[in-house]
Amino acid sequence: MTAGSIVNWFGRLYADLGMAGCSSHSGRRTFITRSARILPKTGGSLRDIQELVGHRDLSTTQRYIEGDRDAQRKLVRLI
């Protein structure tokens, strides 16, 4: 499959499921965010996620990681 056909396939799939706003990158973003959140349990680093997803620059990987307001509040309370 080409990159374009994968994008189109995901677009049709999400549309058929009624999932507005989802894209071919939705799963990628979710994978990277979830991986980053469990990273401390694995002993890995963001570099490991970067290599898994094939990003050239770590800053690209970091842009995919969504913040977690609850985790941020817990962190501030601990400080």
C-alpha positions as CSV (number, residue, x, y, z in Angstrom):
1,M,0.0,0.0,0.0
2,T,1.2,3.5,-0.6
3,A,1.1,6.2,2.0
4,G,-1.8,7.9,0.2
5,S,-3.9,4.8,0.0
6,I,-3.4,4.2,3.8
7,V,-4.5,7.8,4.5
8,N,-7.6,7.3,2.3
9,W,-8.4,3.9,3.9
10,F,-8.3,5.4,7.4
11,G,-10.4,8.4,6.2
12,R,-13.1,6.1,4.9
13,L,-12.9,3.9,8.0
14,Y,-13.3,6.8,10.4
15,A,-16.1,8.3,8.3
16,D,-18.0,5.0,8.2
17,L,-17.7,4.8,12.0
18,G,-18.9,8.3,12.4
19,M,-15.7,9.4,14.0
20,A,-15.4,13.1,13.0
21,G,-12.0,14.7,13.3
22,C,-10.0,11.5,13.2
23,S,-7.2,11.1,10.6
24,S,-4.6,8.6,9.6
25,H,-2.3,10.1,12.2
26,S,-4.8,9.7,15.1
27,G,-3.6,6.2,15.9
28,R,0.0,7.3,15.6
29,R,-0.6,10.2,18.0
30,T,-2.3,7.9,20.4
31,F,0.5,5.3,20.2
32,I,3.2,7.9,20.9
33,T,1.2,9.6,23.7
34,R,0.5,6.3,25.5
35,S,4.0,5.1,25.0
36,A,5.4,8.2,26.5
37,R,3.1,7.9,29.6
38,I,4.2,4.3,30.4
39,L,7.8,4.9,29.5
40,P,9.0,5.1,33.2
41,K,7.7,1.6,33.7
42,T,9.9,0.2,30.9
43,G,13.1,1.9,31.7
44,G,13.2,3.3,28.1
45,S,13.6,6.8,26.8
46,L,11.9,9.1,24.3
47,R,14.7,8.1,21.9
48,D,13.3,4.6,21.9
49,I,9.8,5.9,20.9
50,Q,11.5,8.1,18.3
51,E,13.2,5.1,16.7
52,L,10.0,3.0,16.8
53,V,8.0,5.6,14.9
54,G,10.8,6.5,12.5
55,H,11.1,10.2,13.3
56,R,14.4,11.8,12.4
57,D,14.3,14.4,15.1
58,L,13.2,13.9,18.8
59,S,11.4,17.2,18.7
60,T,9.0,15.8,16.1
61,T,8.2,12.9,18.4
62,Q,7.7,15.3,21.3
63,R,5.1,17.3,19.3
64,Y,2.9,14.2,19.1
65,I,2.7,13.7,22.9
66,E,-0.5,15.2,24.3
67,G,-0.5,16.7,27.8
68,D,-2.5,15.2,30.6
69,R,-4.1,17.9,32.9
70,D,-4.8,15.4,35.7
71,A,-1.2,14.2,35.7
72,Q,0.0,17.9,35.7
73,R,-2.2,18.7,38.7
74,K,-1.0,15.6,40.6
75,L,2.6,16.6,39.8
76,V,2.1,20.2,41.1
77,R,0.5,18.8,44.3
78,L,3.5,16.6,44.9
79,I,5.8,19.6,44.6
